[in-house]
Amino acid sequence: MTSTSPPARPEPPPFTPSPIEPLPHQLLAALAQHRMATTGQLRLLLRPHATRQAISQPLNRLRTHGLIGYTVLPRSNRTRAWYLTPDGARLTRNWPALRGRPPYPITSATAASLKIPHTLTAVRAHLTFVRDARRRGDEHGHLDWTPEVAHPLSERERVIADAVMHYTLNEGQQRRKLRAFIEIDRATMSSERLAAKLIDYARLWSHPQPANHRRPRQHAETDAAWLRWYPVYPRILFILTGASRTTLTNRINDLRDMTAQHPLVAALARNVPLGAATLNDLETASPSQNVWVCLAGAPDRQPWHTLHP
């Protein structure tokens, strides 16, 4: 009788790291990008179908490790707004997805409370595009909205967008990449100052590159400074909140008046789509519905991605 040796066991495959980032990593990246967000906002941003506890547990562990902190929103039933501590900012500073973003640690809950109104309103606006992209099958995630992006005009002047948005439309077999400068208006400044932001964007649009970056003269049409960052000048979208509908409508009309009356802004509007909508309309409908008022020409309402010069 002969015996046969048992078949050799196959060697286990080599370990392959998961391409999917773990939730704690995504939470740190989202807070590094947006600077502050509530537990509910982080859930909608990263795990919309998860329970609240599934988000709260890793947040609390990150807080135990000293990487994040929180402040409690007033009159909110103990809602927490989370932010990176200095240790968290140092940890995320050189992550590839965040490279080039200045660290923005918040040193105390008191300092965090001063940032709450504007920062969380911007995250609310971002979430309307995130939800819409999921519904439509487009591409727009938690790192496709970059707050407070500065563009130099001179050694002393900068144009700072409240956010720069990157969004990819998937239309059948075609993909279209869109970019937008986002301005969040909470009705905390005069309508005149709000409308004057259009002049800043028009100056950036027409601003030439520094002499040492310019192309030869035969390529003078490509001398614009914004080409250092964008292949096409981003459309400009104003998102308004914080006042009655009548007041917000008046502020949108003031934006339209500036577009019509200022020669440099009028030139910008002939080349770049400009639009305005209320945050309430974005949240109750969606950014891809007919909620955006075109700032040039007839004040018809349309989706943000169909706005045209």
C-alpha positions as CSV (number, residue, x, y, z in Angstrom):
1,M,0.0,0.0,0.0
2,T,1.4,3.3,-1.0
3,S,0.7,6.6,0.7
4,T,0.4,9.9,-1.0
5,S,1.5,13.1,0.5
6,P,-1.3,15.7,1.0
7,P,-1.4,18.4,-1.7
8,A,0.7,21.4,-0.8
9,R,-1.2,24.3,0.4
10,P,-1.1,27.3,-1.9
11,E,0.9,30.2,-0.7
12,P,-1.2,33.0,0.5
13,P,-1.3,36.0,-1.8
14,P,0.9,38.9,-0.9
15,F,-0.7,41.5,1.2
16,T,-2.2,44.3,-0.9
17,P,-3.2,47.5,0.8
18,S,-6.8,48.5,0.2
19,P,-7.2,51.3,-2.3
20,I,-10.1,52.6,-0.2
21,E,-9.0,55.1,2.5
22,P,-10.3,54.2,6.0
23,L,-12.9,56.4,7.5
24,P,-10.6,58.1,10.1
25,H,-8.2,59.1,7.3
26,Q,-11.1,60.6,5.3
27,L,-12.4,62.4,8.4
28,L,-9.0,64.0,9.0
29,A,-8.7,64.9,5.3
30,A,-12.2,66.4,5.2
31,L,-11.5,68.6,8.2
32,A,-8.1,69.6,6.8
33,Q,-9.8,70.6,3.6
34,H,-13.0,72.3,5.0
35,R,-11.5,73.4,8.3
36,M,-14.6,72.7,10.2
37,A,-17.8,70.5,9.9
38,T,-20.5,69.1,12.1
39,T,-20.9,65.4,12.7
40,G,-24.0,65.4,10.5
41,Q,-22.2,67.2,7.7
42,L,-19.3,64.7,7.8
43,R,-21.7,61.8,7.6
44,L,-23.5,63.3,4.6
45,L,-20.1,64.1,3.0
46,L,-18.4,60.7,3.5
47,R,-20.9,58.0,4.6
48,P,-24.5,59.2,3.7
49,H,-26.0,55.7,4.4
50,A,-24.1,55.1,7.7
51,T,-25.5,55.7,11.1
52,R,-24.6,58.7,13.1
53,Q,-22.8,56.5,15.6
54,A,-20.6,55.1,12.8
55,I,-19.2,58.6,12.3
56,S,-19.2,59.6,16.0
57,Q,-17.1,56.7,17.2
58,P,-14.0,57.4,15.0
59,L,-14.4,61.1,15.6
60,N,-14.2,60.5,19.4
61,R,-11.2,58.2,18.9
62,L,-9.4,60.9,16.9
63,R,-10.2,63.4,19.6
64,T,-8.7,61.0,22.3
65,H,-5.5,61.0,20.2
66,G,-5.4,64.8,20.3
67,L,-5.8,65.2,16.5
68,I,-9.2,66.9,16.4
69,G,-11.3,69.0,18.8
70,Y,-14.9,70.3,18.8
71,T,-17.0,73.2,19.8
72,V,-20.7,73.0,20.6
73,L,-23.0,75.1,18.4
74,P,-25.2,77.5,20.3
75,R,-29.0,76.6,20.4
76,S,-28.4,73.3,18.5
77,N,-29.2,70.5,21.0
78,R,-25.4,69.9,21.6
79,T,-24.4,69.7,17.9
80,R,-20.6,69.4,17.7
81,A,-18.5,71.2,15.1
82,W,-15.2,69.4,14.6
83,Y,-11.8,70.9,13.6
84,L,-8.1,69.9,13.5
85,T,-5.9,70.6,16.4
86,P,-2.3,71.7,15.7
87,D,-1.2,68.0,16.0
88,G,-3.9,67.1,13.4
89,A,-2.8,69.8,11.1
90,R,0.9,68.7,11.3
91,L,-0.1,65.1,10.6
92,T,-2.1,65.9,7.5
93,R,0.1,68.7,6.1
94,N,2.0,66.5,3.6
95,W,-0.7,64.1,2.6
96,P,-0.8,63.9,-1.2
97,A,-4.4,65.0,-1.5
98,L,-3.7,68.1,0.6
99,R,-0.3,69.0,-0.5
100,G,0.0,72.8,-1.1
101,R,-2.8,73.6,1.2
102,P,-1.6,75.8,4.1
103,P,-2.3,74.1,7.5
104,Y,-5.1,75.7,9.4
105,P,-5.1,74.5,13.0
106,I,-7.6,75.9,15.5
107,T,-6.1,76.4,18.9
108,S,-9.2,76.5,21.0
109,A,-13.0,76.0,21.1
110,T,-13.3,79.8,21.4
111,A,-11.3,80.4,18.2
112,A,-13.4,77.7,16.5
113,S,-16.7,79.4,17.5
114,L,-15.6,82.6,15.6
115,K,-15.3,80.6,12.4
116,I,-18.6,78.7,12.7
117,P,-21.1,80.8,10.7
118,H,-19.2,81.3,7.5
119,T,-17.4,78.0,7.5
120,L,-20.4,75.8,8.2
121,T,-22.5,77.7,5.7
122,A,-19.9,77.0,3.0
123,V,-20.0,73.3,3.9
124,R,-23.8,73.4,3.6
125,A,-23.4,74.8,0.1
126,H,-20.8,72.2,-0.8
127,L,-23.2,69.4,0.3
128,T,-25.8,70.5,-2.1
129,F,-23.4,69.7,-5.0
130,V,-22.2,66.5,-3.4
131,R,-25.8,65.2,-3.1
132,D,-26.6,66.3,-6.6
133,A,-23.5,64.6,-8.1
134,R,-24.5,61.3,-6.4
135,R,-28.0,61.5,-7.7
136,R,-26.9,62.3,-11.2
137,G,-23.9,60.0,-11.4
138,D,-21.4,62.9,-11.7
139,E,-18.0,63.2,-10.0
140,H,-17.7,65.6,-7.1
141,G,-16.4,64.5,-3.7
142,H,-15.2,65.9,-0.4
143,L,-11.9,67.1,-1.8
144,D,-13.3,68.8,-4.9
145,W,-14.3,72.0,-2.9
146,T,-11.3,74.0,-1.7
147,P,-12.1,76.9,0.7
148,E,-10.4,80.3,0.6
149,V,-8.2,80.1,-2.4
150,A,-6.0,83.1,-2.9
151,H,-4.9,84.5,-6.3
152,P,-2.3,87.3,-6.3
153,L,-2.9,90.4,-8.4
154,S,0.2,92.2,-7.1
155,E,2.6,92.0,-4.2
156,R,-0.1,93.6,-2.0
157,E,-3.4,92.6,-3.6
158,R,-5.1,89.2,-3.8
159,V,-8.4,87.9,-5.0
160,I,-9.6,85.3,-2.4
161,A,-12.5,83.0,-3.5
162,D,-14.6,81.6,-0.7
163,A,-14.1,78.3,-2.5
164,V,-13.0,76.8,-5.8
165,M,-15.1,73.9,-6.9
166,H,-14.1,71.1,-9.3
167,Y,-17.0,69.1,-10.8
168,T,-17.1,66.5,-13.6
169,L,-20.4,66.1,-15.5
170,N,-21.0,62.6,-16.9
171,E,-23.4,63.0,-19.8
172,G,-23.7,59.6,-21.5
173,Q,-20.3,58.7,-23.0
174,Q,-19.0,62.3,-22.5
175,R,-17.3,63.8,-19.5
176,R,-17.1,67.5,-19.0
177,K,-14.9,69.1,-16.4
178,L,-16.2,72.3,-14.9
179,R,-14.7,74.7,-12.3
180,A,-16.3,77.5,-10.4
181,F,-15.3,80.3,-8.1
182,I,-17.8,80.2,-5.2
183,E,-18.8,83.3,-3.2
184,I,-20.9,82.7,-0.1
185,D,-23.0,85.7,0.9
186,R,-24.6,85.7,4.4
187,A,-25.9,89.2,4.0
188,T,-23.3,90.4,6.5
189,M,-21.8,93.0,4.2
190,S,-23.4,95.8,2.2
191,S,-24.9,94.9,-1.2
192,E,-22.4,97.3,-2.8
193,R,-19.4,95.5,-1.3
194,L,-20.8,92.1,-2.5
195,A,-21.3,93.4,-6.0
196,A,-17.7,94.9,-6.0
197,K,-16.4,91.3,-5.8
198,L,-17.3,91.0,-9.5
199,I,-14.8,93.8,-10.2
200,D,-12.1,91.8,-8.4
201,Y,-12.8,88.7,-10.5
202,A,-12.8,90.8,-13.6
203,R,-9.4,92.2,-12.7
204,L,-8.1,88.7,-12.2
205,W,-9.5,87.6,-15.5
206,S,-7.8,90.5,-17.3
207,H,-4.6,90.5,-15.2
208,P,-1.4,89.6,-17.1
209,Q,1.3,87.3,-15.8
210,P,4.4,88.8,-14.3
211,A,7.0,89.7,-16.9
212,N,9.3,86.8,-16.1
213,H,6.4,84.3,-16.7
214,R,5.1,85.8,-20.0
215,R,5.2,83.9,-23.3
216,P,6.7,85.4,-26.4
217,R,4.7,88.3,-27.8
218,Q,3.1,86.2,-30.5
219,H,1.3,84.4,-27.7
220,A,0.1,87.5,-25.9
221,E,-3.5,86.2,-25.8
222,T,-2.3,83.5,-23.3
223,D,-0.6,86.0,-21.0
224,A,-3.4,85.9,-18.4
225,A,-2.1,85.2,-14.9
226,W,-5.0,82.8,-14.1
227,L,-3.6,80.3,-16.7
228,R,-1.1,79.4,-14.0
229,W,-3.9,77.6,-12.2
230,Y,-6.8,76.9,-14.6
231,P,-7.0,75.9,-18.3
232,V,-10.3,77.8,-18.5
233,Y,-11.4,80.7,-16.3
234,P,-13.8,79.3,-13.8
235,R,-17.4,80.4,-13.8
236,I,-18.5,82.6,-10.9
237,L,-21.3,81.5,-8.7
238,F,-22.8,83.5,-5.8
239,I,-24.7,81.6,-3.1
240,L,-26.9,83.8,-0.9
241,T,-28.5,83.3,2.5
242,G,-29.1,85.0,5.8
243,A,-31.9,87.3,4.9
244,S,-35.5,87.3,3.5
245,R,-36.1,86.3,-0.1
246,T,-36.9,89.9,-1.0
247,T,-33.6,91.1,0.4
248,L,-31.7,88.3,-1.4
249,T,-33.5,89.0,-4.6
250,N,-32.5,92.7,-4.3
251,R,-28.9,91.6,-3.7
252,I,-29.0,89.5,-6.8
253,N,-30.3,92.4,-8.8
254,D,-27.4,94.5,-7.6
255,L,-25.0,91.9,-8.9
256,R,-26.8,92.1,-12.3
257,D,-26.6,95.9,-12.2
258,M,-22.8,95.7,-11.6
259,T,-22.5,93.3,-14.4
260,A,-24.3,95.6,-16.8
261,Q,-22.7,98.9,-15.7
262,H,-19.1,98.2,-15.0
263,P,-17.1,97.9,-18.3
264,L,-14.6,95.4,-17.1
265,V,-17.3,93.2,-15.5
266,A,-19.3,93.5,-18.6
267,A,-16.3,92.3,-20.6
268,L,-15.9,89.4,-18.2
269,A,-19.6,88.4,-18.5
270,R,-19.1,88.2,-22.3
271,N,-16.6,85.4,-21.7
272,V,-17.4,83.8,-18.4
273,P,-20.7,82.4,-17.1
274,L,-21.9,84.3,-14.0
275,G,-24.8,83.2,-11.8
276,A,-26.5,83.6,-8.4
277,A,-28.8,81.4,-6.3
278,T,-30.1,81.2,-2.8
279,L,-28.9,78.5,-0.5
280,N,-32.5,77.7,0.4
281,D,-33.2,76.9,-3.3
282,L,-30.1,74.7,-3.6
283,E,-31.1,72.7,-0.5
284,T,-34.8,72.4,-1.3
285,A,-34.3,71.7,-5.0
286,S,-30.7,71.1,-6.2
287,P,-28.0,73.0,-8.1
288,S,-28.8,71.3,-11.3
289,Q,-32.4,72.6,-11.2
290,N,-33.6,75.9,-12.6
291,V,-32.6,78.0,-9.5
292,W,-29.7,80.1,-10.8
293,V,-30.2,83.6,-12.0
294,C,-27.9,84.5,-14.9
295,L,-26.2,87.8,-14.1
296,A,-25.8,88.9,-17.7
297,G,-28.7,89.3,-20.1
298,A,-32.2,88.0,-19.4
299,P,-32.7,87.0,-15.7
300,D,-33.8,83.5,-16.6
301,R,-33.3,80.7,-14.1
302,Q,-31.4,77.6,-15.1
303,P,-29.0,74.9,-13.9
304,W,-25.6,76.1,-12.9
305,H,-23.8,74.0,-15.5
306,T,-25.9,75.5,-18.4
307,L,-25.1,79.1,-17.5
308,H,-23.4,80.8,-20.5
309,P,-21.8,84.1,-21.2
